[in-house]
Amino acid sequence: MQVGRGFTAFQSGLLSIGYLVCVLGMIRVGEKILQRIGARKPMIMGSSITAIGIALMALTFIPGILYTILVFIGFALFGVGLGMYATPSTDTAVSNAPEDKVGVASGIYKMASSLGGSFGVAISATIYGVIAASGNVDLAALVGLLTNVAFCIVSLIAVIVTTPRAKKSFICRTQSIRRSIAMRQQLMKMLTERKDEIIQIRRHLHAHPELSFHEEETSKFIRDFYKGKDVDVAEEVGGGHAVVVTIKGGKPGKTIALRADFDALPIHEETGLPFKSENDGVMHACGHDGHTAYLLVLADCLIKLKEEIPGTIKIVHQHAEETPPGGAKGVMESGILDDVEQIFGIHVFPFGESGEVYYHSGYSMAGRTYFKLKVQGVGGHGSSPHMANDAIVAAAYFVTAIQTVISRRLNPFDTGVVTIGSFDGKGSFNVIKDAVLLEGDVRYMNTETRDKIDKEIHRIVSGIEAMFGVKTELTYTNDYPPLYNDPDVTKQVVASLEKGVGEYLTTVSEYEMLSGSEDFAYYLEKIPGVFFYIGAKPKGTEQVYFNHHPKFDIDEDALLVAAKAVADVVLDYYKLD
């Protein structure tokens, strides 16, 4: 166009340099305009503005200096449009680049993408003008075309060279996502295929229950299960029969723990099940047989897939949950969980259907205190109370007085329970008892309430001594602390569980605080984590018996639900879902 209007080669070169500077400068202007107006379709807008610029440059019939001005305006619009067009495509191209390389990659990419449009146009125009001035217009056109092609190739090479890591990162992430999906599918399939094994293990354990701190055979069964597997097994952990299995993943990362308890209760079983307890007077009446069964199989599946796990998983098979001070206390004091970042546990819940999962954030289960009080008076004949000091009267007053701790000393919005479960004052009908022994239980939902009740009960005992002239001996033991589910970890777990809704879960619901106690609270005092509940109401039964009842039973389908729920929590924690 320049030659056609009679421009010399020198004039054409100067104009081309001017066009080049104009385009490069206006690219940045286009970026700023885009940032300010926030165009919803910037690539379409940029292309339109670029087309307008090219159209202005094509108005060769415009006379004199006016055409030169139009050409500069056209190149300016060309630059603005290119800046608007290149910005979103550049952002997409470098979005997967390493964080510290994004700025550099973005700048180089934009420069590369503008080479064909700015350098190509300006420099090829100059070359065309120089050759065409000699009279060989055909050669000038061919060289101009080849110059543009060369710059397009340079642009493509620049893009490839400057963004390979971004492309590789994107591919790696895609492959990682595919591997994660495949791993979840594989793990869930493995668990489904081993459902019968989970049930078989549960029934074996149910038939052979053992009391807290006496679980020798159960501990041996667990240890034997892991024989020959590529894991580290720690035995007799925490001064009891606990077994801690360490699964080291194929990649470095954080450590988490999964826990299941395995002790039973001193209860005579009345379920009538074909696999009922063979140890008379001992029963798995709290579901610990099911807890152990699901976790054994889940752990074995994780062992088979451990090369994909970026971290370490510790499987805690814990003894003596039912009897204070609780096996969890000893496990924590052993130091074997000192490197654990988060810990998770479940409990079967007979009032929820299989497929239902329940959770509570914050303080979720009550703490527990055991106390024993001996009231020592002076014995005597029933006909001469003035010559004795009746311990039963003093002890009876204590029973009544401690109820005022709950009704008159606690904030009405705080929860506390004081129970006298044993009052040993048996004697002859006409003998004034010289001593009485009481045993009781205290429950509370937070440590502040615990401390308040503790203080008030000690105060009342001192008052009994002063009021009745008796002597007392009080044993007051705070054993299980309130169970506190970390709110942030709870949100994380709920999000993980909700992925199973419609697959193996029907609902994931928040439940009220429970007044029962659980020594899993010892773990949560030191390690952030969550303890949640798996619905396990037996099918086809109208009467549901709660934990610790002689007829307690569960829906065994819930054990597979438990395994898959905890599996999803693990996968989500390691971003393998």
C-alpha positions in Angstrom: 0.0 0.0 0.0 2.9 2.3 0.8 4.6 1.7 -2.5 1.4 2.1 -4.3 1.1 5.6 -2.9 4.6 6.4 -4.1 6.5 6.1 -0.8 10.2 5.6 -1.0 11.9 2.6 0.7 13.3 4.9 3.4 9.9 6.4 4.0 8.3 3.0 4.1 10.9 1.8 6.6 10.3 4.7 8.9 6.5 4.3 8.8 6.9 0.5 9.4 9.0 1.2 12.5 6.4 3.7 13.6 3.7 1.1 13.1 5.6 -1.4 15.1 6.1 0.9 18.1 2.4 1.9 17.9 1.2 -1.8 17.9 3.5 -2.8 20.8 2.5 0.2 22.8 -1.2 -0.3 22.2 -1.2 -4.0 23.2 -0.6 -2.8 26.8 -3.5 -0.3 26.4 -5.7 -3.1 25.3 -4.9 -5.1 28.4 -5.7 -2.2 30.6 -9.0 -1.5 28.9 -9.9 -5.1 29.3 -9.1 -5.0 33.0 -11.2 -1.9 33.5 -14.3 -2.8 31.5 -14.3 -6.5 32.4 -15.6 -7.6 29.0 -17.5 -10.8 29.1 -16.3 -11.9 25.7 -12.8 -10.3 25.4 -11.6 -12.4 22.5 -14.6 -11.5 20.3 -14.2 -7.9 21.2 -10.5 -7.9 20.6 -11.0 -9.6 17.2 -13.6 -7.0 16.2 -11.4 -4.1 17.2 -8.4 -5.7 15.3 -10.7 -6.1 12.2 -11.7 -2.4 12.4 -8.0 -1.5 12.5 -7.2 -3.6 9.4 -10.2 -2.1 7.6 -8.9 1.4 8.2 -5.5 0.5 6.8 -7.2 -0.8 3.6 -8.7 2.6 2.8 -6.0 3.4 0.2 -8.2 5.7 -1.8 -8.0 8.3 1.0 -5.7 11.2 -0.2 -2.5 12.5 1.3 -1.7 12.9 5.0 -5.2 11.8 6.0 -4.4 8.2 4.9 -1.2 8.2 6.9 -3.2 9.3 10.0 -5.8 6.6 9.4 -3.1 4.0 9.1 -1.6 4.9 12.5 -5.1 4.8 14.0 -5.6 1.5 12.3 -2.4 0.1 13.8 -3.3 1.5 17.2 -6.7 -0.3 17.1 -4.8 -3.4 15.8 -2.6 -3.2 18.9 -5.6 -2.6 21.3 -7.5 -5.5 19.8 -4.5 -7.8 20.0 -3.9 -6.9 23.6 -7.6 -7.7 24.5 -7.5 -10.9 22.4 -4.2 -12.1 23.7 -4.8 -11.5 27.4 -7.5 -14.2 28.1 -5.7 -16.7 25.8 -2.5 -16.0 27.6 -4.1 -16.5 31.0 -5.5 -19.8 29.9 -2.1 -20.9 28.5 -0.1 -20.1 31.6 -2.8 -21.0 34.2 -1.1 -24.3 34.9 2.4 -23.0 35.0 4.3 -23.0 38.3 3.3 -20.1 40.5 6.7 -18.5 40.4 6.8 -18.7 36.6 3.4 -17.3 35.8 4.5 -13.7 35.4 7.4 -14.5 33.1 5.5 -17.0 31.1 2.6 -14.5 30.6 4.9 -11.8 29.4 6.8 -14.0 27.0 3.7 -15.6 25.7 2.0 -12.3 24.9 5.2 -11.1 23.2 5.3 -14.3 21.2 1.6 -14.1 20.2 2.1 -10.6 19.0 5.1 -11.3 16.8 3.2 -12.4 13.8 0.8 -9.5 14.2 3.2 -6.7 14.9 6.7 -7.5 13.9 5.5 -9.6 10.9 3.3 -6.8 9.6 5.8 -4.0 10.1 9.0 -5.7 9.0 7.4 -7.5 6.1 5.9 -4.2 5.0 9.4 -2.6 5.1 11.0 -5.4 3.1 8.1 -5.3 0.6 8.6 -1.6 0.2 12.3 -1.8 -0.4 12.0 -4.6 -3.0 9.0 -3.1 -4.7 10.7 0.2 -5.1 13.2 -1.5 -7.5 10.3 -2.4 -9.7 10.0 -6.1 -8.9 6.6 -6.1 -7.3 6.0 -9.9 -7.7 9.3 -10.7 -5.8 8.4 -8.1 -3.2 5.0 -9.8 -2.6 6.6 -13.3 -2.4 9.3 -12.1 0.1 6.7 -10.3 2.2 4.6 -13.4 2.4 7.6 -15.6 3.4 8.6 -13.0 6.0 5.1 -13.2 7.6 5.2 -17.0 7.5 8.7 -17.0 9.1 7.4 -14.8 11.9 4.4 -17.0 12.5 6.8 -19.9 12.9 8.9 -17.9 15.3 5.8 -17.1 17.3 4.8 -20.8 17.5 8.3 -21.9 18.5 8.4 -19.1 21.2 5.0 -20.3 22.6 6.2 -24.0 22.7 9.5 -23.1 24.3 8.1 -20.8 26.9 5.2 -22.9 28.1 6.3 -26.5 28.1 6.3 -26.7 32.0 2.7 -25.4 32.1 1.6 -28.0 29.6 3.5 -30.7 31.4 1.9 -29.6 34.7 -1.5 -29.7 33.2 -0.9 -33.2 31.8 0.4 -34.4 35.2 -2.5 -32.9 37.0 -4.9 -34.6 34.6 -3.2 -37.9 35.0 -3.2 -37.4 38.8 -7.0 -36.8 38.7 -7.5 -39.9 36.6 -5.3 -41.9 38.9 -7.3 -40.6 41.9 -10.6 -41.5 40.3 -9.3 -44.9 39.5 -8.0 -45.4 43.0 -11.3 -44.6 44.6 -13.1 -46.9 42.3 -10.6 -49.6 42.9 -10.7 -49.2 46.7 -14.5 -49.1 46.8 -14.6 -52.2 44.6 -12.1 -54.0 46.8 -14.2 -53.3 49.9 -17.5 -54.4 48.3 -15.9 -57.7 47.3 -14.7 -58.2 50.9 -18.0 -57.5 52.6 -18.5 -61.1 53.5 -15.0 -61.2 55.0 -15.8 -58.2 57.2 -19.0 -59.9 58.5 -17.1 -63.2 59.1 -14.4 -61.4 61.2 -17.1 -59.6 63.1 -18.9 -62.8 64.0 -15.7 -64.5 65.0 -14.9 -61.7 67.4 -18.5 -61.5 68.6 -18.3 -65.2 69.6 -15.0 -64.7 71.5 -15.3 -61.4 73.5 -12.8 -60.4 76.1 -13.0 -57.8 78.9 -11.0 -54.6 79.0 -7.3 -55.1 79.8 -7.7 -58.9 79.2 -8.0 -59.0 75.4 -5.0 -61.4 74.9 -6.6 -63.6 72.2 -8.3 -60.7 70.4 -4.9 -58.9 70.2 -3.3 -62.0 68.9 -6.0 -62.4 66.2 -5.3 -58.9 65.1 -1.5 -59.4 65.0 -1.9 -62.6 63.0 -4.1 -60.8 60.5 -1.1 -58.5 59.6 1.5 -61.3 59.4 3.3 -61.3 56.1 2.1 -57.8 55.1 4.4 -55.0 54.3 3.7 -52.9 57.4 5.3 -52.2 60.8 3.4 -53.7 63.7 3.8 -52.4 67.2 2.5 -54.8 69.9 1.3 -54.3 73.5 1.2 -50.5 73.1 0.3 -48.2 75.9 0.6 -50.7 78.7 -2.1 -53.0 77.3 -2.9 -55.1 74.4 -3.2 -52.4 71.7 -1.7 -53.0 68.3 -0.6 -50.1 66.1 0.1 -50.8 62.4 2.0 -48.3 60.3 1.3 -48.2 56.6 4.0 -46.2 54.9 2.8 -44.8 51.6 4.9 -44.8 48.4 5.3 -41.1 48.5 6.3 -38.7 51.4 3.6 -36.8 53.2 1.6 -36.3 56.3 0.6 -38.9 58.8 -3.0 -39.7 59.9 -4.5 -42.3 62.2 -7.6 -44.5 62.1 -8.8 -46.1 65.3 -11.0 -49.0 66.3 -11.5 -50.5 69.8 -11.8 -54.2 70.5 -12.8 -54.9 74.2 -16.1 -56.3 75.4 -18.4 -55.8 78.4 -19.3 -57.9 81.5 -22.8 -58.6 80.3 -24.6 -62.0 79.8 -25.7 -62.0 76.2 -29.5 -62.5 75.4 -29.5 -62.0 71.6 -30.0 -65.6 70.6 -27.6 -65.2 67.7 -26.1 -68.3 66.2 -22.6 -66.7 66.8 -23.4 -65.4 70.3 -20.8 -65.2 73.0 -19.0 -68.3 73.9 -17.6 -66.6 77.0 -20.3 -66.7 79.6 -20.9 -63.3 81.2 -18.9 -61.4 78.5 -20.5 -59.8 75.5 -19.7 -57.5 72.6 -22.6 -55.2 73.5 -21.2 -52.0 72.1 -20.2 -52.9 68.6 -16.4 -53.1 69.1 -16.4 -56.4 67.2 -17.7 -54.6 64.1 -15.3 -51.7 64.5 -12.4 -54.0 64.5 -13.7 -56.1 61.5 -14.2 -53.1 59.2 -10.9 -51.5 60.0 -8.9 -54.8 59.5 -10.2 -55.2 56.0 -10.0 -51.4 55.2 -6.4 -51.4 56.4 -5.5 -54.5 54.2 -7.0 -52.7 51.2 -5.0 -49.6 51.9 -1.8 -51.7 52.2 -2.4 -53.1 48.7 -2.8 -49.5 47.4 -0.1 -47.9 49.5 2.2 -47.0 46.6 -0.4 -44.4 45.7 -0.6 -42.9 49.2 1.4 -39.7 49.7 1.9 -40.1 53.4 1.6 -42.6 56.3 -1.5 -44.1 57.9 -1.4 -45.5 61.4 -4.1 -48.1 62.2 -4.8 -48.1 65.9 -6.4 -51.3 67.2 -7.1 -50.1 70.8 -7.8 -52.1 73.9 -9.9 -51.2 77.0 -12.2 -48.5 75.8 -14.9 -49.5 78.3 -12.9 -49.4 81.5 -11.2 -46.3 83.0 -8.6 -45.0 82.6 -9.2 -46.2 79.1 -6.8 -47.7 76.6 -6.6 -44.5 74.6 -4.8 -42.8 77.4 -2.0 -45.3 77.4 -1.7 -45.3 73.7 -1.4 -41.5 73.7 1.2 -41.5 76.5 3.3 -44.1 74.6 4.2 -41.4 72.1 3.5 -43.6 69.1 1.0 -41.1 67.7 3.2 -38.0 68.3 3.7 -37.5 64.5 0.0 -37.8 63.6 -1.7 -34.8 62.0 -5.3 -35.9 62.2 -7.1 -38.9 63.6 -10.5 -40.4 62.8 -12.8 -42.9 64.4 -16.4 -44.2 64.2 -19.0 -45.9 66.3 -22.0 -48.0 65.2 -25.3 -46.3 66.2 -28.3 -48.6 66.6 -31.0 -45.9 66.2 -29.9 -44.9 62.7 -30.6 -47.0 59.6 -27.7 -48.5 57.6 -26.6 -45.9 55.1 -27.1 -43.0 57.5 -24.1 -41.2 59.0 -24.2 -38.7 61.8 -21.7 -36.2 63.2 -21.5 -33.3 65.6 -19.0 -30.4 65.6 -17.3 -29.1 68.7 -18.1 -30.8 72.0 -19.9 -33.9 71.0 -19.8 -36.5 73.9 -19.7 -36.1 77.6 -16.7 -36.3 79.9 -17.0 -38.7 82.8 -15.8 -38.7 86.5 -16.0 -41.6 88.9 -16.3 -41.0 92.6 -16.4 -43.1 95.7 -17.4 -41.8 99.2 -17.0 -43.5 102.5 -19.0 -42.0 105.3 -17.8 -43.1 108.8 -20.0 -42.6 111.8 -20.5 -44.4 115.0 -22.6 -47.6 115.2 -25.1 -48.3 117.9 -28.4 -49.8 118.9 -31.5 -48.6 117.1 -33.1 -47.7 120.4 -30.3 -45.4 121.4 -29.5 -43.0 118.5 -28.1 -40.4 120.9 -25.3 -42.8 121.7 -24.4 -43.4 118.0 -23.8 -41.3 114.9 -25.8 -42.6 112.0 -23.7 -42.8 108.8 -26.8 -43.6 106.7 -28.5 -40.3 107.6 -25.4 -38.4 106.7 -24.9 -40.4 103.5 -28.6 -40.0 102.5 -28.3 -36.2 103.0 -25.3 -36.2 100.7 -27.3 -38.0 98.0 -29.9 -35.3 98.1 -27.5 -32.4 98.4 -25.4 -33.2 95.4 -28.4 -32.9 93.1 -28.5 -29.2 94.0 -25.1 -28.9 92.2 -26.9 -29.5 88.9 -30.1 -27.5 89.7 -28.6 -24.6 91.6 -24.9 -24.3 90.8 -24.7 -24.8 87.0 -25.7 -22.4 84.3 -29.1 -23.6 83.1 -27.6 -23.8 79.6 -24.8 -26.1 80.7 -25.3 -29.8 80.8 -24.4 -31.9 83.8 -25.5 -35.2 85.4 -24.7 -36.6 88.8 -25.7 -40.2 89.5 -25.4 -42.3 92.7 -25.2 -45.9 91.3 -24.3 -47.7 94.5 -25.3 -47.1 98.1 -23.9 -49.9 100.4 -25.6 -49.5 103.8 -27.0 -53.0 104.3 -27.2 -54.1 107.9 -29.6 -55.3 110.6 -33.0 -53.5 110.9 -32.3 -52.5 114.5 -28.6 -51.5 114.2 -27.4 -48.0 113.5 -24.9 -48.3 110.7 -21.4 -47.1 111.5 -20.1 -46.7 107.9 -21.7 -46.4 104.4 -20.0 -46.7 101.0 -21.4 -44.8 98.0 -20.2 -44.8 94.3 -21.3 -42.4 91.7 -20.8 -41.1 88.2 -20.6 -37.5 86.9 -21.2 -36.4 83.2 -20.5 -33.0 81.6 -20.1 -31.5 78.2 -17.1 -29.3 78.7 -14.1 -28.9 81.0 -15.6 -25.8 82.7 -18.6 -27.7 83.9 -16.4 -30.5 85.0 -14.4 -28.2 87.2 -17.5 -26.6 88.6 -19.1 -29.9 89.7 -15.8 -31.1 91.1 -15.5 -28.1 93.3 -19.1 -28.2 94.5 -19.1 -31.9 95.4 -15.9 -31.5 97.4 -17.5 -28.5 99.2 -20.6 -30.6 100.1 -18.5 -33.4 101.4 -16.8 -31.0 103.7 -20.2 -29.7 104.8 -21.4 -33.2 105.6 -18.5 -33.7 108.0 -19.2 -30.4 109.8 -23.0 -30.8 109.9 -23.1 -34.5 111.1 -19.8 -34.9 112.8 -18.8 -37.8 110.6 -15.5 -38.5 108.8 -15.4 -39.0 105.1 -13.0 -40.5 102.5 -13.6 -39.2 98.9 -12.0 -40.7 95.9 -12.7 -38.5 92.9 -11.3 -39.5 89.5 -11.7 -37.5 86.3 -11.2 -40.2 83.6 -12.6 -39.6 80.2 -12.6 -36.0 79.0 -15.4 -34.4 76.9 -15.0 -35.5 73.3 -14.3 -32.5 71.1 -14.5 -32.7 67.3 -12.4 -30.0 65.7 -14.9 -27.8 63.7 -12.6 -27.4 60.7 -11.8 -31.1 60.4 -15.5 -31.8 60.9 -16.3 -29.7 57.8 -13.6 -31.5 55.9 -15.0 -34.9 56.9 -18.6 -34.0 56.1 -17.6 -32.8 52.7 -15.8 -36.1 52.2 -18.8 -38.2 53.3 -21.3 -36.3 51.2 -19.5 -37.7 48.1 -20.9 -41.1 49.1 -24.5 -39.9 49.2 -26.5 -41.8 46.6 -23.7 -44.4 46.3 -23.4 -46.2 49.7 -24.9 -43.5 51.9 -28.5 -42.1 52.1 -27.9 -39.2 54.4 -25.2 -37.3 56.3 -26.8 -35.5 59.2 -25.7 -33.5 62.2 -26.8 -35.1 65.5 -27.2 -33.7 69.0 -24.6 -34.0 71.7 -24.5 -37.4 73.4 -24.2 -37.8 77.2 -22.3 -41.0 76.8 -18.5 -41.0 77.1 -15.8 -42.3 74.9 -12.0 -42.5 75.5 -11.4 -41.4 71.9 -11.6 -38.0 73.5 -8.0 -38.5 74.8 -6.8 -38.5 71.2 -8.8 -35.4 70.3 -7.3 -33.5 73.3 -3.9 -33.6 71.4 -4.7 -34.3 67.8 -7.3 -32.6 65.6 -9.8 -35.1 64.4 -13.4 -36.3 64.2 -15.4 -39.2 65.8 -18.7 -39.8 63.9 -21.5 -42.4 64.0 -22.6 -45.0 61.5 -26.3 -46.0 61.5 -26.6 -49.7 62.2 -30.3 -50.4 63.2 -31.0 -54.1 62.7 -33.4 -54.8 59.9 -36.9 -56.2 60.5 -37.0 -55.4 64.2 -39.4 -53.2 66.1 -37.6 -53.1 69.4 -34.1 -51.5 69.1 -31.7 -52.1 72.0 -29.1 -49.4 72.7 -25.4 -50.1 73.4 -24.6 -52.0 76.6 -28.0 -53.9 76.5 -27.9 -57.7 76.7 -29.9 -57.8 73.4 -27.8 -55.2 71.5 -27.2 -56.1 67.9 -26.4 -54.3 64.6 -27.2 -54.5 60.9 -24.0 -56.0 59.5 -24.5 -54.1 56.2 -23.4 -51.0 58.2 -19.9 -52.4 58.5 -19.3 -52.0 54.8 -20.7 -48.5 55.0 -18.3 -47.7 57.8 -15.4 -49.0 55.7 -16.3 -46.9 52.7 -17.0 -43.8 54.8 -13.6 -43.9 56.5 -12.0 -44.8 53.1 -13.5 -41.6 51.6 -12.2 -39.6 54.5 -8.7 -41.0 53.9 -8.8 -40.5 50.1 -10.1 -36.9 50.5 -7.4 -36.1 53.1 -4.7 -37.1 50.7 -6.5 -35.6 47.7 -6.9 -39.1 46.2 -10.7 -38.9 45.7 
